């Protein structure tokens, strides 16, 4: 048995798994599509830890929300349980390496039929002896049994080894799925948090703009009453004010929806995060984004959960071929039994009541109409499909990375222009204030300059929010 066990590894059938070779560029811009302006990538600065990428925003409230989501999200709990199930399955499969030993015992009251098939020999006995035998066989008796059975099937062709290999690949797939769930949850929390802060900032600016437009409308009506302007101009100002007021409910609804999404991700009821997410100055939209380092492109293969899952799926499909091929060969099971059996309670346990058996069992497949070989071919086709899926996943990942990089850098360049526009509008408003103080312009012109500055601020806030949303998408495409 020991020699068979030691030689089993040398008889493992089926192909050994070889990690697939995926082609990757030396630089991120080498596989870029589109304008040259979107090809460059900032790469200076400290690289953040994996799975803590949201710290790039430097917002303690967001950090706290992420920590709470990692503790309470129901979907994450399900992914953790599936990962634990995969580990338990590997332990179950690995148990086939060792013998199985069972202990059994029992007491039963029995009575045999006088005319059962085991009593046919009574017909050949003499009539005088037959009656005594019939009485002995027909009387009820108590049978005492106790002992243990041991059985072991040597892994001659590597079936158990390949099964363990496939189970380990299942663990890898479950781990990748868990990481993908973590990444999706953290990305959704960050994106929803950006939406909450964006809506709050836009609501504050809209309310301030509404107050200024109300003041402007009041002055326009005064001037219209004095004959300095006509009613048409007054109605236009009223229409603009109502349009501005009409934008406010949409932003309020956006804040509510984003807050509720975060609550669901944290396993909370609607309204539970009202105090945590209350509007306050100095939020995530006002902090400058630091430079980040993407690392080398080949790291993408090791980081993205979907690529890791596709590779583990290929590994499992390769191991399944070995399991199918092992079924083509004979199997040997070694069994042994030792115990005691007696119908006399006083004799149970004595040396004479012992019973034992030992010996191998051979299972040799002779004819199955090609079923086993067809299963092997099926597993080979499944492996080829898994390889194609892996390559498709890698190509799709590069497309997503290039798209995310392009969108981020396009918005980054737009954000620079929005910052210049906001700064220029702010400077123009300050100059108008100086002229108004000197009596060179009237109050209406000062209000117009202030509203122009606020409009530029609203556009900048939208750009800041979109820039951070694109950065979240970029981190997600890079696997966190």
Secondary structure, 3 states (H helix, E strand, C coil): CHHHHHHHHHHCCCCCCCCCCCCCCCCHHHHCCCCHHHCCCCCCCCCCCCCCHHHHHCCHHHHHHHHHHHHHCHHHHHHHHHHHHHHHHHHHHHHHHCCEEEEEEEEEEECCCCCCHHHHHHHHCCHHHHHHHHHHHHCCEEEEEEEEEEEEECCCCCHHHHHHHHHHHHHHHHHHHHHHHHHHHHHHHHHHHHHHHHHHHHHHHHHHHHHHHHHHHHHHHHHHHCCCCCHHHHHHHHHHHHHHHHHHHHHHHHHHHHHHHHHHHCCCCCCCCCCCCCCCCCCHHHCCCCCCCCCCCCHHHHHCHHHHHHHHHHHHHHHHHHHHHHCCCCEEEEEEEEEEEECCCCCCCCHHHEEEEEEEEEECCCCCCCHHHHHHHHHHHHHHHHHHHHHHHHHHHHHHHHHHHHHHHHHHHHHHHHHHHHHHHHHHHHHHHHHHHCCCCCHHHHHHHHHHHHHHHHHHHHHHHHHHHHHHHHHHHCCC
